[in-house]
Amino acid sequence: MNIQVTKPALSIRLCGPRGFCAGVDRAIQIVVLALKQYGAPVYVRHEIVHNRYVVEGLEAKGAVFVEELHEIPEEHRQQPVVFSAHGVPKSVPEDAQARNLFYLDATCPLVSKVHKQAMRHQRLGRHVVLIGHAGHPEVIGTMGQLPEGTVSLVDTIADAEAYMPEDPDNLGYVTQTTLSVDDTAGVIAKLQERFPNLTAPAADSICYATTNRQEAVKEAAPGCDLFIVVGAPNSSNSKRLVEVALRAGAKRSLLVQRASELNWDEIGNIRTLGLSAGASAPEVIVDEIIAAFKERFAAEIELAITAEETENFLVNRELRSVPLTVEDMAWVNGDRPLAATP
């Protein structure tokens, strides 16, 4: 006698946009195309993006990740070295030039925009207030664009309350691109309250992708028994999505790197699951998470789409003649078409 076990019903609210943004796509493409053009090894200073799956996938293709440029062996000095999407201090390309290294800068254009905003404040004689998280590579890169003593880091509202500048009437601020929109608004409001002459950047520093992913999570989270964000624990924008989901009404929210991390006893018999992915999380892992839930639940996908992203950022000029195929990127994109071409 066959006994059929009926799977419990589950509605999966799948956020869009989610996953790779144009800047992350571009950075990964730069490493892939450099390997095609110049052969292995291609060196990468720091993680190209904050995702272990991506790093390990590129390592399998011949990328070698180093913390600093002096780690590149003498015999490989003619091979390219790629700077990560988070941006680097000015001292890094200067060091590369001093070592006669060929480098490809994969800094996200939106991070580069923040660098320019900060340098403009400083050029106009303003002390720069950078709103961001201490120690984050993007913050280190942005502070490294400016002379020592011309920029101060503020992270929280408490920091903004305690900040004591030498010239309170001559300040300009910029922000890290991957912050929580709501949290940052509170920090800016406190700074503006204390320093009415504080000058804003010419355009928002928080990037469109961060804002879009947070808005989609806000749309999907209310009433969710569980909200899962695919991303790495050192990914700022992914951790912000977990916080946004809880504030927006999800009962629980988890940051997960792979389906193997899911604790099914803790997940229990949920009825509504929210699902998104940070800007450096591959779509193949989103597919993997969905497949894992479909093994245990009669799952139906409900799309929560709040924006459509069409931004494409060109790769470096040296790589634009190298063909990029769907197969080249299938290890991270799955069956998804290419988001950008060189």
matplotlib code that plots the C-alpha trace (Angstrom):
import matplotlib.pyplot as plt

x = [0.0, 1.5, 1.1, 1.5, 2.8, 1.3, 3.8, 2.7, 1.8, 4.3, 4.2, 7.6, 7.6, 10.6, 12.0, 13.0, 15.4, 17.7, 21.2, 24.0, 23.9, 25.6, 28.8, 29.2, 28.4, 31.1, 33.7, 33.2, 33.2, 36.5, 38.2, 36.6, 37.6, 41.1, 41.6, 40.4, 42.6, 45.8, 45.5, 46.0, 47.0, 45.1, 45.7, 42.9, 43.6, 41.1, 37.8, 36.5, 33.1, 31.9, 30.8, 32.8, 31.0, 32.1, 35.7, 36.0, 34.5, 37.1, 39.9, 38.8, 39.2, 42.8, 42.3, 44.7, 43.5, 46.0, 45.7, 48.5, 50.5, 53.8, 52.4, 52.5, 55.6, 58.3, 57.7, 54.1, 54.6, 53.5, 50.1, 47.2, 46.1, 42.5, 41.3, 38.0, 34.6, 34.7, 37.4, 41.0, 42.9, 45.0, 48.1, 47.2, 47.5, 50.5, 52.1, 51.2, 52.9, 56.0, 56.2, 55.5, 52.4, 49.6, 46.4, 42.7, 40.5, 37.1, 35.9, 32.1, 31.4, 29.0, 31.7, 34.0, 31.2, 31.4, 35.2, 34.6, 32.0, 34.3, 37.2, 35.0, 34.0, 37.7, 38.7, 36.2, 37.7, 35.1, 36.0, 34.5, 32.1, 31.9, 28.9, 29.8, 31.0, 34.6, 36.9, 34.7, 36.8, 34.7, 35.2, 38.9, 39.0, 37.0, 39.0, 42.1, 41.2, 41.7, 44.7, 45.0, 43.0, 40.5, 37.9, 36.0, 34.0, 30.5, 28.6, 25.6, 23.3, 25.2, 28.4, 26.7, 25.6, 29.2, 31.0, 33.0, 34.5, 37.0, 34.9, 31.2, 30.2, 32.3, 31.4, 30.3, 29.1, 29.1, 28.0, 29.0, 26.9, 25.6, 24.0, 20.4, 18.5, 16.5, 19.4, 21.4, 18.5, 18.6, 22.3, 22.1, 19.1, 21.1, 24.2, 21.9, 20.3, 23.7, 25.4, 22.8, 25.4, 26.3, 26.6, 25.1, 26.7, 25.5, 23.6, 22.7, 25.7, 23.7, 23.5, 20.3, 20.8, 21.0, 17.8, 16.0, 16.7, 15.6, 12.4, 11.6, 12.2, 9.9, 7.2, 7.6, 8.4, 5.0, 3.4, 6.3, 6.9, 10.6, 12.6, 15.8, 18.5, 21.1, 24.5, 27.8, 28.3, 30.8, 28.5, 27.2, 24.2, 23.1, 23.1, 21.1, 18.4, 18.1, 17.5, 15.0, 13.0, 12.6, 11.6, 9.1, 7.2, 8.9, 8.7, 12.2, 15.0, 18.2, 21.3, 22.2, 25.2, 24.1, 21.2, 23.3, 23.2, 19.4, 18.3, 15.0, 14.2, 14.4, 12.6, 9.6, 6.3, 6.1, 3.5, 5.0, 8.7, 10.3, 13.4, 16.0, 19.7, 22.4, 24.0, 27.0, 25.0, 24.7, 21.4, 22.4, 22.3, 18.8, 17.8, 19.4, 17.5, 14.2, 14.9, 15.6, 12.3, 10.4, 11.8, 10.0, 7.0, 4.4, 5.9, 4.4, 6.4, 4.9, 6.9, 7.4, 8.9, 9.3, 11.7, 13.4, 17.1, 18.6, 22.0, 25.1, 28.6, 31.3, 34.3, 37.8, 38.9, 41.6, 38.9, 36.1, 37.2, 37.1, 33.8, 31.8, 29.3, 26.4, 28.5, 31.3, 28.9, 26.6, 28.4, 27.0, 24.0, 22.5, 20.1, 19.8, 20.8, 23.9, 23.2, 25.9, 28.3, 31.7]
y = [0.0, 3.3, 6.2, 9.6, 12.4, 15.7, 18.5, 21.6, 24.6, 27.5, 30.8, 32.2, 35.9, 36.3, 39.9, 41.8, 43.3, 41.0, 39.6, 41.0, 44.7, 46.2, 47.0, 43.5, 42.0, 44.3, 43.4, 39.6, 40.0, 41.9, 38.9, 36.4, 38.4, 39.0, 35.2, 34.8, 37.5, 37.0, 33.5, 32.3, 33.5, 36.8, 38.3, 40.0, 42.3, 41.4, 39.7, 41.0, 41.1, 39.9, 36.4, 33.2, 31.3, 33.9, 34.0, 30.2, 30.0, 32.5, 30.7, 27.5, 29.4, 30.6, 33.8, 34.2, 36.4, 38.4, 40.9, 43.2, 43.7, 42.6, 39.0, 38.8, 36.7, 38.4, 35.9, 36.9, 40.7, 40.9, 39.3, 41.6, 42.4, 43.5, 45.9, 45.0, 46.5, 48.3, 50.7, 51.3, 54.1, 56.2, 54.6, 51.2, 52.2, 54.3, 51.2, 49.1, 51.7, 51.7, 47.9, 48.1, 46.0, 46.0, 46.6, 46.7, 48.7, 47.0, 49.8, 50.2, 53.4, 54.4, 54.1, 56.1, 58.7, 58.9, 59.3, 62.3, 63.8, 63.6, 65.1, 67.9, 68.8, 68.8, 70.8, 73.5, 73.7, 71.6, 69.0, 65.7, 63.7, 60.1, 58.2, 54.5, 51.5, 51.5, 48.9, 48.3, 48.2, 50.8, 53.2, 52.6, 53.3, 56.5, 57.8, 57.0, 59.4, 62.4, 63.9, 62.7, 64.9, 66.1, 63.4, 62.1, 58.9, 58.9, 55.6, 56.0, 58.7, 58.5, 59.2, 62.2, 63.5, 63.2, 64.6, 67.8, 69.3, 72.1, 74.2, 73.3, 75.8, 74.2, 70.6, 68.4, 64.8, 61.6, 58.1, 54.5, 53.2, 50.1, 51.5, 51.2, 54.1, 54.6, 54.4, 56.8, 59.3, 59.4, 60.1, 62.8, 64.4, 64.5, 66.1, 68.7, 69.5, 70.1, 71.7, 73.7, 74.6, 71.0, 70.6, 67.5, 65.7, 66.7, 63.4, 60.6, 58.5, 55.3, 53.5, 52.6, 48.9, 49.2, 51.3, 49.1, 45.9, 47.5, 48.7, 45.2, 43.7, 46.3, 45.3, 41.5, 41.3, 42.2, 39.0, 36.7, 33.9, 33.9, 36.1, 34.7, 37.0, 35.2, 36.8, 36.8, 37.8, 40.4, 41.9, 45.2, 45.5, 41.9, 42.5, 45.6, 43.6, 41.3, 44.4, 45.9, 42.7, 42.6, 46.3, 45.8, 43.1, 39.7, 37.5, 36.2, 37.0, 35.1, 35.7, 32.5, 31.8, 28.4, 26.0, 23.6, 26.2, 25.9, 24.4, 22.8, 22.1, 25.8, 26.8, 24.6, 24.6, 28.1, 29.3, 32.4, 32.8, 36.0, 35.6, 38.2, 38.3, 40.9, 42.7, 40.3, 37.0, 34.8, 33.9, 30.2, 30.2, 31.8, 28.9, 26.4, 27.8, 27.7, 24.0, 23.1, 24.5, 22.8, 19.4, 19.9, 22.2, 22.5, 25.9, 28.5, 31.5, 35.0, 37.8, 41.0, 43.3, 47.0, 48.2, 47.0, 47.6, 48.1, 49.7, 48.3, 49.4, 48.9, 46.8, 48.3, 49.4, 46.7, 44.0, 45.2, 43.2, 39.9, 38.1, 37.3, 34.4, 33.2, 30.0, 32.2, 33.4, 30.4, 29.4, 32.4, 33.4, 30.0, 30.3, 34.1, 36.1, 38.3, 41.6, 43.4, 42.8, 44.3]
z = [0.0, -1.1, 1.3, -0.4, 1.8, 1.0, 1.1, 3.0, 0.9, 0.7, -1.0, -2.0, -2.5, -4.8, -4.9, -8.0, -8.4, -6.5, -6.9, -9.1, -9.9, -12.9, -10.9, -9.6, -13.1, -14.6, -12.0, -12.4, -16.2, -16.0, -14.3, -16.7, -19.8, -18.4, -18.0, -21.6, -23.0, -21.0, -19.6, -16.0, -13.5, -13.2, -9.8, -7.9, -4.9, -2.2, -2.9, -6.3, -4.6, -1.2, -2.1, -1.4, -4.2, -6.7, -5.4, -5.5, -9.0, -10.3, -8.5, -10.3, -13.6, -12.7, -10.7, -7.7, -4.8, -2.8, 0.0, -1.2, -4.4, -3.0, -2.9, -6.7, -7.6, -9.7, -12.6, -12.9, -12.9, -16.5, -15.7, -15.0, -11.4, -10.9, -8.2, -6.6, -7.2, -3.8, -4.9, -3.6, -2.1, -4.5, -3.0, -4.6, -8.3, -7.3, -5.8, -8.9, -11.2, -9.0, -9.3, -13.1, -12.8, -15.4, -13.5, -14.4, -12.1, -11.5, -9.1, -9.6, -11.4, -8.7, -6.1, -8.4, -8.4, -4.6, -4.8, -7.2, -4.9, -1.9, -3.8, -5.0, -1.4, -0.4, -3.5, -2.6, 0.9, 2.8, 5.4, 4.2, 6.4, 5.1, 6.4, 6.4, 8.3, 9.6, 8.0, 5.0, 1.8, 0.1, 3.1, 3.1, -0.7, -0.4, 2.5, 0.6, -2.2, 0.2, 2.1, 5.7, 8.1, 5.5, 6.0, 9.1, 9.3, 10.9, 11.2, 13.5, 14.8, 18.0, 16.1, 14.4, 17.8, 19.2, 16.1, 16.8, 13.7, 13.7, 11.3, 11.7, 9.0, 6.3, 5.9, 3.0, 3.3, 1.1, 2.0, 1.4, -1.5, 0.3, 3.4, 4.6, 3.1, 6.3, 8.7, 6.6, 6.4, 10.2, 10.4, 7.7, 9.6, 12.8, 11.0, 9.3, 12.6, 14.2, 11.2, 9.1, 6.5, 5.8, 2.0, 0.3, -2.6, -6.1, -6.3, -3.9, -2.9, -2.0, -5.3, -7.3, -6.8, -3.0, -3.0, -5.4, -3.5, -0.2, -1.8, -3.1, 0.3, 1.9, -0.5, 0.1, 3.8, 5.5, 6.8, 5.9, 8.4, 7.2, 5.0, 3.5, 2.0, -0.1, 0.6, 2.5, 6.1, 5.0, 2.4, 3.7, 1.3, 2.1, 5.9, 5.4, 3.5, 6.5, 8.7, 6.2, 6.1, 9.9, 10.0, 7.2, 9.0, 8.5, 11.6, 11.1, 8.7, 7.8, 5.8, 4.0, 1.7, 0.4, 0.6, 2.7, 5.6, 5.9, 9.3, 8.4, 12.1, 12.8, 9.7, 10.6, 8.8, 7.4, 5.0, 3.5, 2.6, 1.4, -0.8, -2.1, -2.7, -2.1, -5.0, -5.0, -4.7, -7.8, -9.3, -9.3, -5.5, -5.5, -7.8, -5.4, -2.4, -4.3, -5.3, -1.7, -0.5, -3.4, -2.2, 1.1, 0.3, -2.4, -3.3, -5.5, -6.7, -6.3, -7.8, -5.8, -8.4, -7.7, -10.4, -13.6, -13.9, -17.3, -16.3, -18.1, -17.2, -19.9, -19.0, -19.3, -22.8, -22.9, -22.7, -24.9, -28.0, -26.1, -26.6, -23.5, -23.9, -21.9, -21.2, -19.8, -17.0, -16.6, -13.4, -11.7, -13.8, -14.5, -17.5, -17.0, -20.1, -19.8, -18.0, -19.9, -22.7, -23.2]

ax = plt.figure().add_subplot(projection="3d")
ax.plot(x, y, z, "-o")
ax.set_aspect("equal")
plt.show()
